[in-house]
Amino acid sequence: MLNVSAVPVLGCDNISTGSTSVGRSAAIVSNMSVEILVPQTVIALVYGENGSKLTRLRQIPGAKVVVHEPRSGTSDHIVVISGTPNETQSAQSLLQAFILADQS
């Protein structure tokens, strides 16, 4: 199972949620980061043969993809995807497709 948490990167205190605005003006989320916990059992599916799938993820324009080694006491790798909301969504969808396609 993948565990995903989105961390928007905002430049001000005001946040817009749908048609409701908090603060004096609405903030625009220009960049965000998504952290995805990937179990050791499927991390090879993210890398692909000779890193081919990771290379494809990194070719999504504007998206930055970093794979971190597991933290002490855990076997889950952390994949961080950064970029605009559209860029991060594209990379996250592709990463999930890689994992799901090889598990069927």
GUDO-125604 format. One line per field, with one value per residue (C-alpha): residue number from 1; residue in one letter; z, x, y. Coordinates in pm, 1 decimal. Layout:
% GUDO-125604
seq = [NUM;...]
type = [A;...]
Z = [Z;...]
X = [X;...]
Y = [Y;...]
END
This chain:
% GUDO-125604
seq = [1;2;3;4;5;6;7;8;9;10;11;12;13;14;15;16;17;18;19;20;21;22;23;24;25;26;27;28;29;30;31;32;33;34;35;36;37;38;39;40;41;42;43;44;45;46;47;48;49;50;51;52;53;54;55;56;57;58;59;60;61;62;63;64;65;66;67;68;69;70;71;72;73;74;75;76;77;78;79;80;81;82;83;84;85;86;87;88;89;90;91;92;93;94;95;96;97;98;99;100;101;102;103;104]
type = [M;L;N;V;S;A;V;P;V;L;G;C;D;N;I;S;T;G;S;T;S;V;G;R;S;A;A;I;V;S;N;M;S;V;E;I;L;V;P;Q;T;V;I;A;L;V;Y;G;E;N;G;S;K;L;T;R;L;R;Q;I;P;G;A;K;V;V;V;H;E;P;R;S;G;T;S;D;H;I;V;V;I;S;G;T;P;N;E;T;Q;S;A;Q;S;L;L;Q;A;F;I;L;A;D;Q;S]
Z = [0.0;-82.0;170.8;16.6;183.5;-5.5;124.7;-57.3;-75.6;-22.5;-21.5;195.8;481.5;277.9;145.1;-101.9;-74.8;-356.1;-344.4;16.5;72.2;400.4;460.0;243.6;-83.6;-213.7;-237.0;-547.8;-497.9;-749.8;-623.0;-398.7;-282.1;-244.6;-25.2;-115.1;108.9;-112.3;52.2;-6.0;-174.3;-469.3;-490.7;-782.4;-977.6;-932.7;-1056.9;-1343.5;-1536.9;-1531.9;-1382.0;-1692.8;-1508.4;-1273.8;-1579.5;-1735.8;-1416.7;-1420.0;-1783.4;-1690.5;-1759.0;-1438.2;-1199.2;-968.4;-839.4;-554.8;-403.5;-45.7;128.3;415.4;747.6;1045.0;1176.1;857.3;520.0;332.7;80.6;52.4;-298.7;-307.4;-614.0;-643.4;-896.4;-984.3;-885.7;-1244.6;-1266.3;-933.4;-1020.7;-1354.4;-1193.6;-905.1;-1147.4;-1355.0;-1044.8;-928.4;-1277.8;-1276.6;-947.1;-1028.2;-1379.0;-1250.1;-962.3;-1178.6]
X = [0.0;123.4;92.5;65.2;79.7;70.6;262.0;169.8;437.9;268.3;417.6;158.7;-87.6;-406.6;-564.2;-847.2;-1065.6;-1318.3;-1538.5;-1450.4;-1148.7;-964.0;-772.5;-766.8;-676.0;-650.5;-311.7;-215.2;-41.9;239.7;452.1;389.8;558.4;403.9;569.3;488.7;591.4;687.7;742.2;1074.8;883.8;782.1;1059.7;1216.9;896.5;957.2;1315.3;1249.8;1517.7;1839.1;1644.9;1425.1;1099.6;1257.9;1404.3;1056.8;918.6;1194.2;1116.6;777.8;832.8;873.0;836.1;1126.3;1141.7;1372.0;1387.4;1515.0;1652.9;1443.9;1474.2;1612.8;1363.0;1157.2;1186.7;969.1;1137.4;1014.5;957.4;921.6;761.5;774.1;636.7;310.0;-6.6;-45.4;318.7;309.2;-22.6;115.8;427.5;231.2;-15.1;267.0;443.9;125.5;67.4;416.3;344.4;-9.6;76.0;343.5;133.8;-147.5]
Y = [0.0;347.2;625.3;971.2;1311.6;1639.1;1937.9;2259.3;2524.0;2858.9;3202.8;3376.3;3331.3;3345.5;3028.3;2979.1;2670.8;2646.9;2954.0;3036.4;3257.9;3287.8;3609.6;3922.3;3754.6;3400.5;3233.3;3045.9;2714.7;2734.7;2445.5;2152.2;1834.3;1491.6;1229.1;869.8;580.8;287.4;-50.8;-225.1;-508.3;-286.4;-24.6;-214.9;-145.8;228.0;203.9;-36.2;-220.7;-15.2;277.4;311.1;381.3;632.7;805.2;824.0;979.1;1239.0;1327.3;1474.3;1844.7;2044.3;1750.6;1672.7;1314.2;1207.6;858.4;846.0;539.0;400.2;576.4;391.0;138.0;113.4;-54.9;196.4;423.3;781.4;913.7;1292.4;1448.1;1828.1;2073.8;2240.5;2054.9;1924.4;1813.3;1632.6;1466.7;1344.1;1196.9;1044.6;881.7;736.8;603.3;433.3;291.1;135.9;-38.6;-151.2;-276.2;-511.6;-645.1;-783.2]
END
